[in-house]
């Protein structure tokens, strides 16, 4: 990756993809039209921005209540360092895991791997966490339930 400099067209593309995508069969075609580009050129810009490291990831946000999940929890796992990659990949494969992150443990908090899980109830989330724990052989974990959502928006850069 070089020192790629973004131009005004890149900024326009980024501004269109940082929000919700249109609910259309070809959402990028619609965004490209708004940006004054062909769909092909629009997608080429996205790919180049990704390749150059300007865009690190392209993801979706689950609005879990609207998707039928009444409960969600962050599960904090204490995983031996040499197993973090293997365990993280295994946990990330669970269908109801929407996020999986490795973090350095804090001085008074030994957990180093985090998964966000979703279920129809707290009981279902607890059962899922137990199933996940058994599948990877990790017994030291904490299930932290969300009490209140303060914000669910993406960063706006341009």
RODO-2510 file (C-alpha; in nm, 4 decimals, decimal comma):
residues 158
     n   res          X          Y          Z
     1     x     0,0000     0,0000     0,0000
     2     x     0,1343     0,3365    -0,1021
     3     x     0,0453     0,6848     0,0068
     4     x    -0,2787     0,7024    -0,1892
     5     x    -0,4426     1,0437    -0,1781
     6     x    -0,8183     1,0511    -0,1963
     7     x    -0,9739     1,2945    -0,4409
     8     x    -1,3154     1,4613    -0,4550
     9     x    -1,4710     1,1646    -0,6382
    10     x    -1,3407     0,9282    -0,3681
    11     x    -1,4927     1,1546    -0,1026
    12     x    -1,8242     1,1475    -0,2852
    13     x    -1,8153     0,7658    -0,3090
    14     x    -1,7255     0,7350     0,0595
    15     x    -2,0059     0,9724     0,1567
    16     x    -2,2596     0,7549    -0,0268
    17     x    -2,1451     0,4180     0,1097
    18     x    -2,1024     0,5214     0,4741
    19     x    -2,4782     0,5311     0,5294
    20     x    -2,7572     0,2856     0,4603
    21     x    -2,7558     0,1261     0,1177
    22     x    -3,0727     0,1672    -0,0881
    23     x    -3,3072    -0,1311    -0,0630
    24     x    -3,2812    -0,2133    -0,4316
    25     x    -3,1648    -0,5117    -0,6325
    26     x    -2,8608    -0,3061    -0,7453
    27     x    -2,7936    -0,0540    -0,4677
    28     x    -2,4534     0,0483    -0,6047
    29     x    -2,6062     0,1394    -0,9399
    30     x    -2,8406     0,3797    -0,7610
    31     x    -2,5551     0,5324    -0,5592
    32     x    -2,3358     0,5558    -0,8694
    33     x    -2,6097     0,7445    -1,0496
    34     x    -2,6337     0,9921    -0,7603
    35     x    -2,2537     1,0332    -0,7719
    36     x    -2,2558     1,0922    -1,1473
    37     x    -2,0601     0,7733    -1,2207
    38     x    -2,1283     0,4443    -1,3919
    39     x    -2,1903     0,1502    -1,1618
    40     x    -1,8656    -0,0056    -1,2863
    41     x    -1,6593     0,3085    -1,2059
    42     x    -1,8290     0,3428    -0,8666
    43     x    -1,7419    -0,0181    -0,7752
    44     x    -1,3865     0,0261    -0,9071
    45     x    -1,3426     0,3219    -0,6689
    46     x    -1,4669     0,1180    -0,3733
    47     x    -1,2314    -0,1689    -0,4594
    48     x    -0,9346     0,0685    -0,4956
    49     x    -1,0139     0,2414    -0,1654
    50     x    -1,0297    -0,1009     0,0008
    51     x    -0,7080    -0,2199    -0,1676
    52     x    -0,5256     0,0982    -0,0599
    53     x    -0,6396     0,0578     0,3003
    54     x    -0,8548     0,3738     0,3015
    55     x    -1,1589     0,1530     0,3625
    56     x    -1,0703    -0,1225     0,6065
    57     x    -1,3979    -0,3089     0,5964
    58     x    -1,7410    -0,2922     0,4486
    59     x    -2,0086    -0,4255     0,6810
    60     x    -2,3689    -0,4299     0,7800
    61     x    -2,5278    -0,3279     1,1066
    62     x    -2,7906    -0,5610     1,2443
    63     x    -3,0828    -0,3804     1,3976
    64     x    -3,1515    -0,6826     1,6118
    65     x    -3,4969    -0,5809     1,7383
    66     x    -3,6196    -0,5268     1,3824
    67     x    -3,4735    -0,8655     1,2847
    68     x    -3,6723    -1,0410     1,5597
    69     x    -3,4035    -1,0666     1,8280
    70     x    -3,5248    -0,9217     2,1586
    71     x    -3,2011    -0,9842     2,3467
    72     x    -2,8341    -0,9391     2,2803
    73     x    -2,5190    -0,9809     2,4839
    74     x    -2,1465    -0,9280     2,4626
    75     x    -1,9630    -1,2436     2,5629
    76     x    -1,6151    -1,1807     2,6997
    77     x    -1,3871    -1,4842     2,6661
    78     x    -1,0559    -1,5587     2,8386
    79     x    -0,8618    -1,7444     2,5715
    80     x    -0,4961    -1,8511     2,5890
    81     x    -0,2949    -1,6310     2,3512
    82     x    -0,1828    -1,9220     2,1333
    83     x    -0,5481    -2,0196     2,0706
    84     x    -0,7012    -1,6750     2,0063
    85     x    -0,7008    -1,6985     1,6248
    86     x    -0,8379    -2,0534     1,6180
    87     x    -1,1055    -1,9885     1,8822
    88     x    -1,1987    -1,6509     1,7319
    89     x    -1,2533    -1,8041     1,3881
    90     x    -1,4615    -2,0847     1,5373
    91     x    -1,6811    -1,8478     1,7387
    92     x    -1,7235    -1,6109     1,4433
    93     x    -1,8783    -1,8956     1,2425
    94     x    -2,1834    -1,9080     1,4690
    95     x    -2,4783    -1,7651     1,2778
    96     x    -2,5965    -1,5421     1,5644
    97     x    -2,2529    -1,3853     1,6227
    98     x    -2,2391    -1,0432     1,4586
    99     x    -1,9060    -0,9196     1,5951
   100     x    -1,5916    -1,1002     1,7087
   101     x    -1,2898    -0,9019     1,8317
   102     x    -0,9544    -0,9739     1,9934
   103     x    -0,8382    -0,7143     2,2475
   104     x    -0,5519    -0,6952     2,4947
   105     x    -0,6800    -0,7776     2,8428
   106     x    -0,6878    -0,4985     3,1016
   107     x    -0,5005    -0,5213     3,4297
   108     x    -0,8111    -0,6157     3,6279
   109     x    -1,0138    -0,7708     3,3421
   110     x    -0,8529    -1,0887     3,1976
   111     x    -1,0817    -1,1327     2,8956
   112     x    -0,9265    -1,0957     2,5521
   113     x    -1,1852    -1,2114     2,2965
   114     x    -1,5338    -1,0648     2,2535
   115     x    -1,8393    -1,1831     2,0627
   116     x    -2,1732    -1,0060     2,0227
   117     x    -2,4569    -1,2565     2,0188
   118     x    -2,8301    -1,2200     1,9563
   119     x    -3,1299    -1,4255     2,0631
   120     x    -3,5035    -1,4168     2,1194
   121     x    -3,4509    -1,4007     2,4987
   122     x    -3,1818    -1,3767     2,7663
   123     x    -3,2241    -1,7500     2,8231
   124     x    -3,1577    -1,8179     2,4556
   125     x    -2,8437    -1,6002     2,4656
   126     x    -2,7162    -1,7854     2,7731
   127     x    -2,7799    -2,1191     2,6034
   128     x    -2,5990    -2,0014     2,2909
   129     x    -2,2986    -1,8825     2,4950
   130     x    -2,2833    -2,2227     2,6682
   131     x    -2,3030    -2,4025     2,3332
   132     x    -2,0247    -2,1806     2,1976
   133     x    -1,8103    -2,2430     2,5072
   134     x    -1,8489    -2,6185     2,4721
   135     x    -1,7659    -2,6090     2,1014
   136     x    -1,4304    -2,4323     2,1594
   137     x    -1,3462    -2,5741     2,5017
   138     x    -1,3304    -2,2385     2,6792
   139     x    -1,4835    -2,2324     3,0261
   140     x    -1,3851    -1,8849     3,1442
   141     x    -1,6290    -1,6341     2,9970
   142     x    -1,8747    -1,3637     3,1023
   143     x    -2,2090    -1,2868     2,9379
   144     x    -2,2819    -0,9143     2,9523
   145     x    -2,6355    -0,8162     2,8528
   146     x    -2,7213    -0,4826     2,6977
   147     x    -2,9500    -0,2752     2,9151
   148     x    -2,9966     0,0261     2,6920
   149     x    -2,8922     0,1374     2,3451
   150     x    -2,7592     0,4915     2,3288
   151     x    -2,6534     0,5202     1,9668
   152     x    -2,6557     0,3119     1,6540
   153     x    -2,5092     0,5184     1,3749
   154     x    -2,1993     0,4926     1,1623
   155     x    -1,9188     0,7435     1,1568
   156     x    -1,9757     1,0153     0,8957
   157     x    -1,6491     1,1225     0,7305
   158     x    -1,7637     1,3449     0,4438
***
